[in-house]
Amino acid sequence: RPSWHTAFWVQGGNFLYRVNDVYESWISMDTFSSLRFVQELEEGGKERVRKFEMYPERSVFIQTSNKNAKEQPSVSQPLDDGSFLYFIRTIPLVVGETYEFNRYFRPDRNPVRIRVLRRERVKVPAGTFNAIVIQPVIKTKGIFSENGHAEIWLSDDDRKIMLQLKSRLSFGSLNLYLKSYFPSPNP
């Protein structure tokens, strides 16, 4: 079925702890639901691969990277970590508001909360932008965990480009900055 494929990379660390993660999402163009989610995690010398296949029409998912993979209950319009970042860009963001969504593909981790914190001007390697700052919270470990206090700066315009992300993790902090941006030739 027609889908968008998105990917983002998290790389960095210090001489004691390195991170090299890849998150990939396949999102249905018809329903804006996740169809596949892949995490390739390389953190502190440990490597893990997690693969999920989602079946929105049946509200189930399968973690295909498990040896004993079996269907597990999901939600009707599932989103994964990466597709949530794109979904957020489609909603109006009002400073001071908190939005709740029961669309995370693992039902026990819902609701996902999006707090709209403030507007500010931000400078990143790609330039200086007017931004709106949000805080996503998912009941999970990692970048968007409840204890991570992640903040995301999106361009304060119709594109809502992710400009910067900051989060606290168990091994330190994670800061990501937009280095460059090229609009799609097929918007």
C-alpha positions as CSV (number, residue, x, y, z in Angstrom):
1,R,0.0,0.0,0.0
2,P,1.2,3.6,-0.6
3,S,3.3,4.8,2.3
4,W,5.8,7.4,3.4
5,H,9.1,6.2,4.7
6,T,10.8,8.3,7.4
7,A,14.1,7.9,9.2
8,F,16.1,9.7,11.8
9,W,19.5,9.0,13.2
10,V,20.8,9.7,16.7
11,Q,24.6,9.7,16.9
12,G,27.0,11.0,19.5
13,G,28.3,10.3,23.0
14,N,31.6,10.7,24.8
15,F,34.7,8.5,25.2
16,L,32.8,6.2,27.7
17,Y,29.4,5.9,26.0
18,R,28.5,6.1,22.3
19,V,25.1,6.1,20.7
20,N,24.3,5.3,17.1
21,D,20.6,4.7,16.7
22,V,18.4,4.6,13.6
23,Y,14.6,4.9,13.8
24,E,12.5,4.1,10.7
25,S,8.8,4.4,10.2
26,W,6.5,3.5,7.3
27,I,3.2,5.5,7.4
28,S,0.1,4.8,5.4
29,M,-0.7,7.7,3.0
30,D,-4.4,6.9,3.3
31,T,-4.9,6.8,7.0
32,F,-1.7,8.3,8.5
33,S,-1.3,5.1,10.5
34,S,2.0,3.3,11.2
35,L,2.6,0.1,9.1
36,R,6.1,-0.7,10.1
37,F,8.6,0.5,12.7
38,V,12.2,-0.4,13.0
39,Q,14.7,0.5,15.7
40,E,18.4,-0.2,15.2
41,L,19.9,0.6,18.5
42,E,23.6,0.7,19.3
43,E,24.1,2.2,22.8
44,G,27.1,1.7,25.1
45,G,28.5,-1.1,23.0
46,K,25.2,-3.1,23.0
47,E,23.3,-3.6,19.7
48,R,19.6,-4.4,19.4
49,V,17.2,-4.5,16.5
50,R,13.5,-4.2,17.1
51,K,11.1,-4.7,14.2
52,F,7.3,-4.1,14.4
53,E,4.7,-4.8,11.7
54,M,1.4,-3.0,12.3
55,Y,-2.0,-4.0,10.9
56,P,-4.3,-0.9,11.6
57,E,-7.4,-2.5,10.0
58,R,-7.2,-5.3,12.6
59,S,-5.8,-3.2,15.5
60,V,-2.9,-5.6,16.0
61,F,0.9,-5.5,15.7
62,I,3.7,-8.2,15.7
63,Q,7.2,-7.7,17.0
64,T,8.8,-9.6,14.2
65,S,12.3,-9.4,15.8
66,N,11.1,-11.7,18.6
67,K,11.6,-15.4,18.1
68,N,8.1,-16.2,19.3
69,A,6.4,-13.4,17.4
70,K,2.7,-13.3,17.8
71,E,-0.1,-10.8,17.3
72,Q,-0.6,-8.3,20.1
73,P,-3.5,-5.9,20.5
74,S,-2.9,-2.4,19.3
75,V,-5.1,0.7,18.5
76,S,-7.1,1.4,15.4
77,Q,-4.9,4.2,14.0
78,P,-1.4,3.3,15.5
79,L,1.5,5.6,15.5
80,D,5.1,4.8,16.6
81,D,7.8,7.1,18.0
82,G,8.8,8.5,14.6
83,S,5.4,8.8,13.0
84,F,4.2,10.7,16.1
85,L,6.8,13.4,15.3
86,Y,5.2,13.8,11.9
87,F,1.7,13.6,13.2
88,I,2.3,16.4,15.6
89,R,3.1,18.6,12.7
90,T,-0.5,18.2,11.4
91,I,-2.2,19.6,14.4
92,P,-2.6,23.3,15.5
93,L,-0.3,23.9,18.5
94,V,-1.5,26.5,21.0
95,V,0.9,27.6,23.7
96,G,-0.3,26.5,27.2
97,E,-2.4,23.6,25.8
98,T,-1.8,19.9,26.5
99,Y,-3.1,17.4,23.9
100,E,-3.7,13.7,24.6
101,F,-3.7,11.0,22.0
102,N,-4.5,7.3,22.4
103,R,-2.7,6.4,19.1
104,Y,0.6,4.9,20.3
105,F,0.8,1.4,18.9
106,R,1.3,-0.2,22.3
107,P,-2.0,0.5,24.1
108,D,-0.5,0.3,27.6
109,R,1.7,3.3,26.8
110,N,-1.2,5.6,26.0
111,P,-2.1,8.4,26.3
112,V,0.7,10.2,24.7
113,R,0.7,13.8,25.9
114,I,2.0,16.8,24.0
115,R,2.5,19.9,26.0
116,V,2.9,23.2,24.1
117,L,5.3,25.1,26.2
118,R,6.3,28.4,24.5
119,R,7.4,30.3,21.5
120,E,11.0,31.5,21.1
121,R,13.7,32.3,18.6
122,V,16.3,29.5,18.2
123,K,19.6,29.4,16.4
124,V,20.8,26.0,15.0
125,P,23.4,25.2,12.4
126,A,20.7,25.5,9.6
127,G,19.9,29.1,10.6
128,T,17.8,31.2,13.0
129,F,14.1,30.4,13.3
130,N,10.9,31.4,15.1
131,A,10.0,28.2,17.0
132,I,7.3,26.7,19.0
133,V,8.5,24.4,21.8
134,I,6.7,21.2,22.7
135,Q,7.2,18.4,25.2
136,P,6.0,14.9,24.1
137,V,5.6,12.3,26.9
138,I,5.2,8.6,26.2
139,K,5.0,5.9,28.9
140,T,8.2,4.3,27.7
141,K,12.0,4.4,28.1
142,G,14.2,6.5,26.0
143,I,14.1,9.9,24.4
144,F,10.4,10.7,25.1
145,S,10.0,9.0,28.4
146,E,8.2,10.6,31.3
147,N,11.6,11.2,33.1
148,G,13.4,12.4,30.0
149,H,11.8,15.9,29.9
150,A,12.3,16.0,26.2
151,E,11.7,19.3,24.4
152,I,11.3,19.7,20.7
153,W,11.6,23.0,18.8
154,L,9.5,23.1,15.6
155,S,9.5,26.0,13.1
156,D,6.6,28.3,13.9
157,D,5.1,28.1,10.4
158,D,3.0,25.8,8.3
159,R,6.0,23.4,7.7
160,K,6.7,22.8,11.5
161,I,10.2,21.6,10.7
162,M,12.0,19.9,13.6
163,L,14.8,22.3,14.5
164,Q,16.1,21.0,17.7
165,L,15.5,18.2,20.3
166,K,16.9,18.1,23.8
167,S,16.3,15.2,26.3
168,R,17.8,13.8,29.4
169,L,18.8,10.1,29.3
170,S,20.1,7.6,31.8
171,F,23.7,8.1,30.5
172,G,23.5,11.9,30.1
173,S,21.7,14.3,27.8
174,L,20.9,14.2,24.1
175,N,20.9,17.4,22.0
176,L,20.0,17.3,18.3
177,Y,20.2,20.2,16.0
178,L,19.0,20.7,12.4
179,K,22.1,21.1,10.2
180,S,20.3,21.6,6.8
181,Y,16.9,21.4,5.3
182,F,15.9,20.7,1.7
183,P,12.2,20.9,0.8
184,S,10.7,17.8,-0.9
185,P,10.5,18.2,-4.7
186,N,7.0,16.5,-4.4
187,P,5.3,18.4,-1.5
